């Protein structure tokens, strides 16, 4: 989801995950780059042709973006999770009065 609305390099992905999880998830570089490798092999992400931030001149930074296939998979997964949340409310596992829009991930 970190790549849903912008191209990012590895460190940017780590910071985005940390920010959206309120610091509960802190990816280590080894974990992140293994995940990136698997996502590239699966065709879910691509290495971006151009740098998203032209102010950064570090040639070693590689930027990543979601592929069309990755966007489709992400959308389907979000819909699956939405169905699970609805079921959790029906089963009274979650309080139906809680507003999920105010939560930060």
Helices and strands as residue ranges (DSSP letters): E 8-9, H 10-20, H 29-42, E 45-47, E 63-66, H 68-90, G 100-102
